[in-house]
Amino acid sequence: MDLTYICVNHNCSFPGATSFEMTFKAESIMDEKNVASLFCPFCRHELMLRAPDEIPQQLSPNGTIHPH
């Protein structure tokens, strides 16, 4: 399973139609607890880990979980 981090800043200057996101192959990261904080290159806001579809009960209202 890939890990996707997204920018949830509503004032982000990312020019795309959706939020800025970065995806990493699961084998490139030991686990979510050993990842440094990631920041959006457009607004410098901390990126949030997008929750996998399997755990909807743990989602925040914007569909993300915090990487810490």
PDB file of N, CA, C and O in Angstrom:
ATOM      1  N   MET A   1       0.845  -1.178   0.000  1.00  0.00           N
ATOM      2  CA  MET A   1       0.000   0.000   0.000  1.00  0.00           C
ATOM      3  C   MET A   1       0.895   1.247   0.000  1.00  0.00           C
ATOM      4  O   MET A   1       1.816   1.365   0.808  1.00  0.00           O
ATOM      5  N   ASP A   2       0.614   2.146  -0.894  1.00  0.00           N
ATOM      6  CA  ASP A   2       1.351   3.401  -0.965  1.00  0.00           C
ATOM      7  C   ASP A   2       0.876   4.355   0.128  1.00  0.00           C
ATOM      8  O   ASP A   2      -0.267   4.285   0.579  1.00  0.00           O
ATOM      9  N   LEU A   3       1.772   5.245   0.541  1.00  0.00           N
ATOM     10  CA  LEU A   3       1.428   6.270   1.525  1.00  0.00           C
ATOM     11  C   LEU A   3       1.324   7.607   0.798  1.00  0.00           C
ATOM     12  O   LEU A   3       2.263   8.025   0.121  1.00  0.00           O
ATOM     13  N   THR A   4       0.193   8.268   0.939  1.00  0.00           N
ATOM     14  CA  THR A   4      -0.029   9.543   0.275  1.00  0.00           C
ATOM     15  C   THR A   4      -0.206  10.632   1.315  1.00  0.00           C
ATOM     16  O   THR A   4      -1.016  10.508   2.234  1.00  0.00           O
ATOM     17  N   TYR A   5       0.558  11.699   1.161  1.00  0.00           N
ATOM     18  CA  TYR A   5       0.475  12.867   2.032  1.00  0.00           C
ATOM     19  C   TYR A   5      -0.124  14.007   1.220  1.00  0.00           C
ATOM     20  O   TYR A   5       0.252  14.223   0.068  1.00  0.00           O
ATOM     21  N   ILE A   6      -1.068  14.742   1.832  1.00  0.00           N
ATOM     22  CA  ILE A   6      -1.752  15.814   1.127  1.00  0.00           C
ATOM     23  C   ILE A   6      -1.696  17.114   1.926  1.00  0.00           C
ATOM     24  O   ILE A   6      -1.561  17.109   3.150  1.00  0.00           O
ATOM     25  N   CYS A   7      -1.801  18.219   1.204  1.00  0.00           N
ATOM     26  CA  CYS A   7      -1.881  19.532   1.838  1.00  0.00           C
ATOM     27  C   CYS A   7      -3.350  19.826   2.114  1.00  0.00           C
ATOM     28  O   CYS A   7      -4.175  19.771   1.203  1.00  0.00           O
ATOM     29  N   VAL A   8      -3.679  20.137   3.357  1.00  0.00           N
ATOM     30  CA  VAL A   8      -5.067  20.441   3.725  1.00  0.00           C
ATOM     31  C   VAL A   8      -5.274  21.933   4.013  1.00  0.00           C
ATOM     32  O   VAL A   8      -6.320  22.328   4.528  1.00  0.00           O
ATOM     33  N   ASN A   9      -4.288  22.748   3.683  1.00  0.00           N
ATOM     34  CA  ASN A   9      -4.394  24.188   3.869  1.00  0.00           C
ATOM     35  C   ASN A   9      -5.342  24.757   2.798  1.00  0.00           C
ATOM     36  O   ASN A   9      -5.055  24.661   1.605  1.00  0.00           O
ATOM     37  N   HIS A  10      -6.454  25.342   3.218  1.00  0.00           N
ATOM     38  CA  HIS A  10      -7.436  25.887   2.277  1.00  0.00           C
ATOM     39  C   HIS A  10      -6.911  27.111   1.532  1.00  0.00           C
ATOM     40  O   HIS A  10      -7.482  27.499   0.512  1.00  0.00           O
ATOM     41  N   ASN A  11      -5.837  27.725   2.022  1.00  0.00           N
ATOM     42  CA  ASN A  11      -5.264  28.910   1.381  1.00  0.00           C
ATOM     43  C   ASN A  11      -3.972  28.583   0.633  1.00  0.00           C
ATOM     44  O   ASN A  11      -3.178  29.482   0.352  1.00  0.00           O
ATOM     45  N   CYS A  12      -3.755  27.314   0.309  1.00  0.00           N
ATOM     46  CA  CYS A  12      -2.539  26.900  -0.387  1.00  0.00           C
ATOM     47  C   CYS A  12      -2.515  27.503  -1.791  1.00  0.00           C
ATOM     48  O   CYS A  12      -3.554  27.643  -2.437  1.00  0.00           O
ATOM     49  N   SER A  13      -1.317  27.855  -2.250  1.00  0.00           N
ATOM     50  CA  SER A  13      -1.170  28.464  -3.571  1.00  0.00           C
ATOM     51  C   SER A  13      -0.899  27.435  -4.670  1.00  0.00           C
ATOM     52  O   SER A  13      -0.536  27.814  -5.784  1.00  0.00           O
ATOM     53  N   PHE A  14      -1.067  26.138  -4.379  1.00  0.00           N
ATOM     54  CA  PHE A  14      -0.879  25.095  -5.385  1.00  0.00           C
ATOM     55  C   PHE A  14      -1.814  25.364  -6.562  1.00  0.00           C
ATOM     56  O   PHE A  14      -3.016  25.537  -6.363  1.00  0.00           O
ATOM     57  N   PRO A  15      -1.278  25.403  -7.792  1.00  0.00           N
ATOM     58  CA  PRO A  15      -2.106  25.775  -8.944  1.00  0.00           C
ATOM     59  C   PRO A  15      -3.029  24.672  -9.468  1.00  0.00           C
ATOM     60  O   PRO A  15      -3.826  24.931 -10.370  1.00  0.00           O
ATOM     61  N   GLY A  16      -2.947  23.461  -8.937  1.00  0.00           N
ATOM     62  CA  GLY A  16      -3.780  22.365  -9.429  1.00  0.00           C
ATOM     63  C   GLY A  16      -5.229  22.476  -9.001  1.00  0.00           C
ATOM     64  O   GLY A  16      -5.580  23.290  -8.146  1.00  0.00           O
ATOM     65  N   ALA A  17      -6.070  21.642  -9.610  1.00  0.00           N
ATOM     66  CA  ALA A  17      -7.501  21.651  -9.306  1.00  0.00           C
ATOM     67  C   ALA A  17      -7.802  20.981  -7.968  1.00  0.00           C
ATOM     68  O   ALA A  17      -8.828  21.266  -7.350  1.00  0.00           O
ATOM     69  N   THR A  18      -6.916  20.092  -7.517  1.00  0.00           N
ATOM     70  CA  THR A  18      -7.077  19.432  -6.225  1.00  0.00           C
ATOM     71  C   THR A  18      -5.925  19.833  -5.321  1.00  0.00           C
ATOM     72  O   THR A  18      -5.092  20.649  -5.715  1.00  0.00           O
ATOM     73  N   SER A  19      -5.861  19.284  -4.129  1.00  0.00           N
ATOM     74  CA  SER A  19      -4.787  19.594  -3.183  1.00  0.00           C
ATOM     75  C   SER A  19      -3.455  19.003  -3.654  1.00  0.00           C
ATOM     76  O   SER A  19      -3.426  17.998  -4.363  1.00  0.00           O
ATOM     77  N   PHE A  20      -2.360  19.640  -3.249  1.00  0.00           N
ATOM     78  CA  PHE A  20      -1.035  19.098  -3.535  1.00  0.00           C
ATOM     79  C   PHE A  20      -0.884  17.788  -2.773  1.00  0.00           C
ATOM     80  O   PHE A  20      -1.295  17.698  -1.617  1.00  0.00           O
ATOM     81  N   GLU A  21      -0.300  16.771  -3.402  1.00  0.00           N
ATOM     82  CA  GLU A  21      -0.064  15.506  -2.721  1.00  0.00           C
ATOM     83  C   GLU A  21       1.240  14.875  -3.178  1.00  0.00           C
ATOM     84  O   GLU A  21       1.710  15.092  -4.295  1.00  0.00           O
ATOM     85  N   MET A  22       1.809  14.084  -2.270  1.00  0.00           N
ATOM     86  CA  MET A  22       3.026  13.323  -2.534  1.00  0.00           C
ATOM     87  C   MET A  22       2.741  11.881  -2.150  1.00  0.00           C
ATOM     88  O   MET A  22       2.159  11.622  -1.097  1.00  0.00           O
ATOM     89  N   THR A  23       3.149  10.935  -3.000  1.00  0.00           N
ATOM     90  CA  THR A  23       2.921   9.524  -2.733  1.00  0.00           C
ATOM     91  C   THR A  23       4.248   8.794  -2.699  1.00  0.00           C
ATOM     92  O   THR A  23       5.118   9.012  -3.541  1.00  0.00           O
ATOM     93  N   PHE A  24       4.389   7.920  -1.709  1.00  0.00           N
ATOM     94  CA  PHE A  24       5.598   7.124  -1.546  1.00  0.00           C
ATOM     95  C   PHE A  24       5.238   5.646  -1.595  1.00  0.00           C
ATOM     96  O   PHE A  24       4.200   5.242  -1.071  1.00  0.00           O
ATOM     97  N   LYS A  25       6.076   4.850  -2.210  1.00  0.00           N
ATOM     98  CA  LYS A  25       5.892   3.403  -2.186  1.00  0.00           C
ATOM     99  C   LYS A  25       6.098   2.919  -0.759  1.00  0.00           C
ATOM    100  O   LYS A  25       6.964   3.424  -0.045  1.00  0.00           O
ATOM    101  N   ALA A  26       5.307   1.946  -0.348  1.00  0.00           N
ATOM    102  CA  ALA A  26       5.381   1.442   1.023  1.00  0.00           C
ATOM    103  C   ALA A  26       6.778   0.929   1.350  1.00  0.00           C
ATOM    104  O   ALA A  26       7.243   1.099   2.477  1.00  0.00           O
ATOM    105  N   GLU A  27       7.449   0.313   0.399  1.00  0.00           N
ATOM    106  CA  GLU A  27       8.779  -0.240   0.669  1.00  0.00           C
ATOM    107  C   GLU A  27       9.859   0.834   0.825  1.00  0.00           C
ATOM    108  O   GLU A  27      10.961   0.531   1.282  1.00  0.00           O
ATOM    109  N   SER A  28       9.562   2.080   0.454  1.00  0.00           N
ATOM    110  CA  SER A  28      10.555   3.143   0.609  1.00  0.00           C
ATOM    111  C   SER A  28      10.518   3.783   1.994  1.00  0.00           C
ATOM    112  O   SER A  28      11.405   4.562   2.341  1.00  0.00           O
ATOM    113  N   ILE A  29       9.487   3.456   2.794  1.00  0.00           N
ATOM    114  CA  ILE A  29       9.341   4.007   4.141  1.00  0.00           C
ATOM    115  C   ILE A  29       9.222   2.854   5.123  1.00  0.00           C
ATOM    116  O   ILE A  29       8.419   1.941   4.927  1.00  0.00           O
ATOM    117  N   MET A  30      10.027   2.899   6.182  1.00  0.00           N
ATOM    118  CA  MET A  30       9.992   1.831   7.169  1.00  0.00           C
ATOM    119  C   MET A  30       8.602   1.724   7.800  1.00  0.00           C
ATOM    120  O   MET A  30       8.017   0.641   7.814  1.00  0.00           O
ATOM    121  N   ASP A  31       8.079   2.806   8.311  1.00  0.00           N
ATOM    122  CA  ASP A  31       6.708   2.887   8.809  1.00  0.00           C
ATOM    123  C   ASP A  31       6.359   4.355   8.999  1.00  0.00           C
ATOM    124  O   ASP A  31       7.237   5.218   8.959  1.00  0.00           O
ATOM    125  N   GLU A  32       5.070   4.641   9.208  1.00  0.00           N
ATOM    126  CA  GLU A  32       4.614   6.028   9.300  1.00  0.00           C
ATOM    127  C   GLU A  32       5.217   6.788  10.467  1.00  0.00           C
ATOM    128  O   GLU A  32       5.290   8.016  10.425  1.00  0.00           O
ATOM    129  N   LYS A  33       5.654   6.085  11.512  1.00  0.00           N
ATOM    130  CA  LYS A  33       6.203   6.740  12.693  1.00  0.00           C
ATOM    131  C   LYS A  33       7.655   7.170  12.498  1.00  0.00           C
ATOM    132  O   LYS A  33       8.188   7.933  13.303  1.00  0.00           O
ATOM    133  N   ASN A  34       8.291   6.690  11.447  1.00  0.00           N
ATOM    134  CA  ASN A  34       9.691   7.033  11.198  1.00  0.00           C
ATOM    135  C   ASN A  34       9.863   7.938   9.984  1.00  0.00           C
ATOM    136  O   ASN A  34      10.929   7.953   9.368  1.00  0.00           O
ATOM    137  N   VAL A  35       8.830   8.688   9.638  1.00  0.00           N
ATOM    138  CA  VAL A  35       8.892   9.629   8.538  1.00  0.00           C
ATOM    139  C   VAL A  35       9.040  11.028   9.126  1.00  0.00           C
ATOM    140  O   VAL A  35       8.339  11.398  10.067  1.00  0.00           O
ATOM    141  N   ALA A  36       9.954  11.791   8.562  1.00  0.00           N
ATOM    142  CA  ALA A  36      10.097  13.182   8.992  1.00  0.00           C
ATOM    143  C   ALA A  36       8.840  13.954   8.606  1.00  0.00           C
ATOM    144  O   ALA A  36       8.075  13.505   7.753  1.00  0.00           O
ATOM    145  N   SER A  37       8.630  15.077   9.207  1.00  0.00           N
ATOM    146  CA  SER A  37       7.493  15.908   8.817  1.00  0.00           C
ATOM    147  C   SER A  37       7.693  16.374   7.389  1.00  0.00           C
ATOM    148  O   SER A  37       8.785  16.796   7.008  1.00  0.00           O
ATOM    149  N   LEU A  38       6.643  16.297   6.609  1.00  0.00           N
ATOM    150  CA  LEU A  38       6.673  16.724   5.215  1.00  0.00           C
ATOM    151  C   LEU A  38       5.890  18.014   5.093  1.00  0.00           C
ATOM    152  O   LEU A  38       4.861  18.188   5.745  1.00  0.00           O
ATOM    153  N   PHE A  39       6.378  18.922   4.255  1.00  0.00           N
ATOM    154  CA  PHE A  39       5.737  20.222   4.107  1.00  0.00           C
ATOM    155  C   PHE A  39       5.444  20.504   2.645  1.00  0.00           C
ATOM    156  O   PHE A  39       6.199  20.110   1.755  1.00  0.00           O
ATOM    157  N   CYS A  40       4.340  21.192   2.412  1.00  0.00           N
ATOM    158  CA  CYS A  40       3.938  21.587   1.069  1.00  0.00           C
ATOM    159  C   CYS A  40       4.955  22.592   0.518  1.00  0.00           C
ATOM    160  O   CYS A  40       5.293  23.561   1.198  1.00  0.00           O
ATOM    161  N   PRO A  41       5.443  22.368  -0.704  1.00  0.00           N
ATOM    162  CA  PRO A  41       6.408  23.317  -1.271  1.00  0.00           C
ATOM    163  C   PRO A  41       5.769  24.638  -1.694  1.00  0.00           C
ATOM    164  O   PRO A  41       6.483  25.593  -2.000  1.00  0.00           O
ATOM    165  N   PHE A  42       4.449  24.709  -1.717  1.00  0.00           N
ATOM    166  CA  PHE A  42       3.760  25.923  -2.148  1.00  0.00           C
ATOM    167  C   PHE A  42       3.383  26.842  -0.994  1.00  0.00           C
ATOM    168  O   PHE A  42       3.523  28.061  -1.101  1.00  0.00           O
ATOM    169  N   CYS A  43       2.898  26.260   0.125  1.00  0.00           N
ATOM    170  CA  CYS A  43       2.444  27.105   1.237  1.00  0.00           C
ATOM    171  C   CYS A  43       3.199  26.835   2.536  1.00  0.00           C
ATOM    172  O   CYS A  43       2.985  27.532   3.527  1.00  0.00           O
ATOM    173  N   ARG A  44       4.072  25.841   2.546  1.00  0.00           N
ATOM    174  CA  ARG A  44       4.893  25.471   3.710  1.00  0.00           C
ATOM    175  C   ARG A  44       4.072  24.894   4.867  1.00  0.00           C
ATOM    176  O   ARG A  44       4.575  24.797   5.986  1.00  0.00           O
ATOM    177  N   HIS A  45       2.832  24.516   4.616  1.00  0.00           N
ATOM    178  CA  HIS A  45       1.974  23.891   5.620  1.00  0.00           C
ATOM    179  C   HIS A  45       2.351  22.416   5.716  1.00  0.00           C
ATOM    180  O   HIS A  45       2.695  21.804   4.705  1.00  0.00           O
ATOM    181  N   GLU A  46       2.292  21.832   6.919  1.00  0.00           N
ATOM    182  CA  GLU A  46       2.629  20.423   7.085  1.00  0.00           C
ATOM    183  C   GLU A  46       1.633  19.540   6.339  1.00  0.00           C
ATOM    184  O   GLU A  46       0.422  19.737   6.438  1.00  0.00           O
ATOM    185  N   LEU A  47       2.149  18.568   5.593  1.00  0.00           N
ATOM    186  CA  LEU A  47       1.296  17.632   4.868  1.00  0.00           C
ATOM    187  C   LEU A  47       0.722  16.611   5.834  1.00  0.00           C
ATOM    188  O   LEU A  47       1.364  16.246   6.819  1.00  0.00           O
ATOM    189  N   MET A  48      -0.491  16.152   5.548  1.00  0.00           N
ATOM    190  CA  MET A  48      -1.171  15.169   6.371  1.00  0.00           C
ATOM    191  C   MET A  48      -1.228  13.848   5.615  1.00  0.00           C
ATOM    192  O   MET A  48      -1.336  13.821   4.389  1.00  0.00           O
ATOM    193  N   LEU A  49      -1.154  12.765   6.361  1.00  0.00           N
ATOM    194  CA  LEU A  49      -1.253  11.443   5.763  1.00  0.00           C
ATOM    195  C   LEU A  49      -2.699  11.177   5.384  1.00  0.00           C
ATOM    196  O   LEU A  49      -3.597  11.259   6.221  1.00  0.00           O
ATOM    197  N   ARG A  50      -2.916  10.855   4.104  1.00  0.00           N
ATOM    198  CA  ARG A  50      -4.277  10.504   3.674  1.00  0.00           C
ATOM    199  C   ARG A  50      -4.586   9.118   4.207  1.00  0.00           C
ATOM    200  O   ARG A  50      -3.801   8.184   4.043  1.00  0.00           O
ATOM    201  N   ALA A  51      -5.722   9.000   4.835  1.00  0.00           N
ATOM    202  CA  ALA A  51      -6.109   7.734   5.469  1.00  0.00           C
ATOM    203  C   ALA A  51      -6.461   6.688   4.422  1.00  0.00           C
ATOM    204  O   ALA A  51      -7.099   6.997   3.416  1.00  0.00           O
ATOM    205  N   PRO A  52      -6.045   5.454   4.661  1.00  0.00           N
ATOM    206  CA  PRO A  52      -6.475   4.366   3.771  1.00  0.00           C
ATOM    207  C   PRO A  52      -7.983   4.172   3.868  1.00  0.00           C
ATOM    208  O   PRO A  52      -8.592   4.495   4.888  1.00  0.00           O
ATOM    209  N   ASP A  53      -8.574   3.651   2.822  1.00  0.00           N
ATOM    210  CA  ASP A  53     -10.026   3.451   2.785  1.00  0.00           C
ATOM    211  C   ASP A  53     -10.512   2.449   3.818  1.00  0.00           C
ATOM    212  O   ASP A  53     -11.695   2.440   4.156  1.00  0.00           O
ATOM    213  N   GLU A  54      -9.616   1.600   4.327  1.00  0.00           N
ATOM    214  CA  GLU A  54     -10.025   0.554   5.256  1.00  0.00           C
ATOM    215  C   GLU A  54     -10.377   1.055   6.651  1.00  0.00           C
ATOM    216  O   GLU A  54     -11.002   0.305   7.401  1.00  0.00           O
ATOM    217  N   ILE A  55     -10.015   2.275   7.047  1.00  0.00           N
ATOM    218  CA  ILE A  55     -10.220   2.725   8.420  1.00  0.00           C
ATOM    219  C   ILE A  55     -11.038   4.023   8.498  1.00  0.00           C
ATOM    220  O   ILE A  55     -10.569   4.995   9.089  1.00  0.00           O
ATOM    221  N   PRO A  56     -12.234   4.065   7.924  1.00  0.00           N
ATOM    222  CA  PRO A  56     -13.003   5.321   7.916  1.00  0.00           C
ATOM    223  C   PRO A  56     -13.390   5.823   9.297  1.00  0.00           C
ATOM    224  O   PRO A  56     -13.634   7.020   9.447  1.00  0.00           O
ATOM    225  N   GLN A  57     -13.461   4.966  10.323  1.00  0.00           N
ATOM    226  CA  GLN A  57     -13.845   5.412  11.657  1.00  0.00           C
ATOM    227  C   GLN A  57     -12.774   6.284  12.301  1.00  0.00           C
ATOM    228  O   GLN A  57     -13.063   6.965  13.285  1.00  0.00           O
ATOM    229  N   GLN A  58     -11.545   6.288  11.781  1.00  0.00           N
ATOM    230  CA  GLN A  58     -10.466   7.079  12.359  1.00  0.00           C
ATOM    231  C   GLN A  58     -10.214   8.370  11.596  1.00  0.00           C
ATOM    232  O   GLN A  58      -9.249   9.074  11.894  1.00  0.00           O
ATOM    233  N   LEU A  59     -11.042   8.699  10.632  1.00  0.00           N
ATOM    234  CA  LEU A  59     -10.820   9.874   9.802  1.00  0.00           C
ATOM    235  C   LEU A  59     -11.228  11.156  10.511  1.00  0.00           C
ATOM    236  O   LEU A  59     -12.174  11.180  11.299  1.00  0.00           O
ATOM    237  N   SER A  60     -10.492  12.220  10.212  1.00  0.00           N
ATOM    238  CA  SER A  60     -10.918  13.541  10.641  1.00  0.00           C
ATOM    239  C   SER A  60     -11.965  14.015   9.630  1.00  0.00           C
ATOM    240  O   SER A  60     -12.165  13.344   8.618  1.00  0.00           O
ATOM    241  N   PRO A  61     -12.631  15.130   9.862  1.00  0.00           N
ATOM    242  CA  PRO A  61     -13.659  15.597   8.924  1.00  0.00           C
ATOM    243  C   PRO A  61     -13.143  15.839   7.502  1.00  0.00           C
ATOM    244  O   PRO A  61     -13.920  15.766   6.550  1.00  0.00           O
ATOM    245  N   ASN A  62     -11.834  16.128   7.339  1.00  0.00           N
ATOM    246  CA  ASN A  62     -11.310  16.371   5.990  1.00  0.00           C
ATOM    247  C   ASN A  62     -10.730  15.107   5.348  1.00  0.00           C
ATOM    248  O   ASN A  62     -10.082  15.197   4.306  1.00  0.00           O
ATOM    249  N   GLY A  63     -10.949  13.925   5.950  1.00  0.00           N
ATOM    250  CA  GLY A  63     -10.545  12.667   5.342  1.00  0.00           C
ATOM    251  C   GLY A  63      -9.082  12.319   5.506  1.00  0.00           C
ATOM    252  O   GLY A  63      -8.553  11.519   4.734  1.00  0.00           O
ATOM    253  N   THR A  64      -8.408  12.900   6.496  1.00  0.00           N
ATOM    254  CA  THR A  64      -6.995  12.627   6.713  1.00  0.00           C
ATOM    255  C   THR A  64      -6.763  12.146   8.130  1.00  0.00           C
ATOM    256  O   THR A  64      -7.615  12.311   9.003  1.00  0.00           O
ATOM    257  N   ILE A  65      -5.594  11.547   8.351  1.00  0.00           N
ATOM    258  CA  ILE A  65      -5.146  11.242   9.700  1.00  0.00           C
ATOM    259  C   ILE A  65      -3.809  11.922   9.876  1.00  0.00           C
ATOM    260  O   ILE A  65      -3.072  12.091   8.905  1.00  0.00           O
ATOM    261  N   HIS A  66      -3.483  12.312  11.077  1.00  0.00           N
ATOM    262  CA  HIS A  66      -2.220  12.989  11.337  1.00  0.00           C
ATOM    263  C   HIS A  66      -1.101  11.954  11.347  1.00  0.00           C
ATOM    264  O   HIS A  66      -1.281  10.875  11.912  1.00  0.00           O
ATOM    265  N   PRO A  67       0.068  12.250  10.729  1.00  0.00           N
ATOM    266  CA  PRO A  67       1.134  11.272  10.630  1.00  0.00           C
ATOM    267  C   PRO A  67       1.855  10.975  11.936  1.00  0.00           C
ATOM    268  O   PRO A  67       2.701  10.081  11.957  1.00  0.00           O
ATOM    269  N   HIS A  68       1.567  11.670  13.017  1.00  0.00           N
ATOM    270  CA  HIS A  68       2.303  11.429  14.272  1.00  0.00           C
ATOM    271  C   HIS A  68       1.660  10.357  15.085  1.00  0.00           C
ATOM    272  O   HIS A  68       2.146  10.027  16.167  1.00  0.00           O
TER     273      HIS A  68
END
